[in-house]
């Protein structure tokens, strides 16, 4: 990446707004490609789903969710980018083809069964006059959207979802599973390795190309799945089963059953956990010790991280104070497809100096809806949010070899040029 004296000065002047994390202007530069030794985390904006693609230090590739939760009312605030001419899954596939030269992805991971994370099978159906699910028809007559669009262009080697093989344990799957689950079974016949997600495991998601080269420096810790949470030692606690036993209600929300894990490279730590939220039931799950905050329990197992993908898109029902105090991330990224994903109470909490007394976190919703930007203008937390998010950005975090420093690239999502709008430097 090119950095001249003018861009250095602009970055230095802006540093005060971001504490120790100095933004460097990089207009018209193109996102540099992955290099061996880098951990690369892509948060891909489409306007209709949560889409993440990771490249590990030895080149191992992971696709973590690809949604197509199209809702006409939300498009007015969070437009479909680069354009509505293609489905979200199609844009994701094209994006991955620009940054990944191979045709097979090592891991496919689904956090939970919701359309904005996987896709949907309710094509053309409207609910309450609001939802109108789009799709495309393949040459052989199949209707697809979301992840299945990516599967048209890429093969996969290993697969996890949050419930396999116990799908149906809780009555909240939703119709998105109806297309993906049969696809998984068909791919198993063709060699796809499918196995249960082992909560607490430190080696199930692993480097596949040169593991010995990064031994001791890189790891992935499985934290939670299907309401089961790693206990910090050698076991787990099943909050979902406890909730059903206490309430008699087995229709647990899918968000609460989300899968989550921590990627660590050197001193850099990254948390992603789908749409986990504080409580299983609206009134909470109470014990003799009081209500249980599931999100806080997860935070205790995670500890402090460098980068935190916001739980449940940063909605008002997630990223509670107890969780934020435990993770104290230097950067928070949110995958946005609705203006309800950028809430002032959450932004205030993330920017709080009481929670982050020694640094100002960088907060990056990959789209800042116009109505929110206007409403929040002048609020203190707005200085923590890069202005480039107002037009829509892909967020790409490159952790440099060794894991002690990183660069966050804000990439223009309005076209496929991969033009870098800003780079934010970070050190452990």
ABEGO torsion letter per residue (X at the ends): XBBBAAAAAAAAAAAAAAEABBBBBABGBBBBBBBBGBBBBBBBBAGABBBBBBBBAAGBBBBBEBBBBBBAAAAAABBBOABAABBAAAAAAAAAAAABABABBABBBBABBBAAAAEBAABGBBBGGABBBBBBBBAAGBBBBEAAAAAAABBBABBBBAAOAABGABBAAEAAAAAAAAAAAAAAAAGBBBBBBBBGBAAABBBAABAAAABGABBBBBABBGGBBBAGBABBBBAAAAAAAAAGBABBBAAAABBBBBBBBEABBBBBAEABBABABAAEBBBAAEBBBAAAAAAAAAEBBABBBBBGGGBAABGBAAAAAAAGBABBBBBBABAAABBAAAAAAAABAAABAABBBBBBBABBBAAAAAAABGBAAAAABBAAAAAEBBBBBBBBBGGABBBBBBBBAABAAGBBABBBBBBX
